[in-house]
Amino acid sequence: MSIAAKAARPERAAAEEDYRLEDHIGFVLRKANQRHLALFSARISDLTPPQFAALARLEEVGETSQNQLGALIAMDAATIKGVIDRLKARGLVELDTHKQDRRRLVVRLTGEGRETLARLRPLAFAITEETLAPLTGRERASLMRLLAKIG
């Protein structure tokens, strides 16, 4: 029985079928994510996906607090701090104190960070295309819509 068929009747599926790892969302998502990460690391070896996400989001929103950036890319405070520290060490972002609230740290792209992002953006588009290559345009749109709904 397919995942879609089981999803349509989960109470019967669980009662009638043996547990099959391939039929569970976490496993399928992990496999898809592993495929995407392998494509990412093959094409963009100088940044991790979280580092790229931080740069891309900073370009979108401009200067923001470290904690806000973490929230915007779905990372907790400890994780985003490590990401920002590594980006800062490479000269891709800079940290400063907030103008009104000196206790808050703000992060912004440097010129080198903007150049790096501009160089890597076409590769990121290609990675997305390759990740989604097995799907039709309609399937891609459905997948993204459904994942956004549960995410």
Beta strands, then each sheet from edge to edge (+ up, - down):
strand 1: 64-65
strand 2: 93-97
strand 3: 105-109
sheet 1: 1+ 3- 2+
end
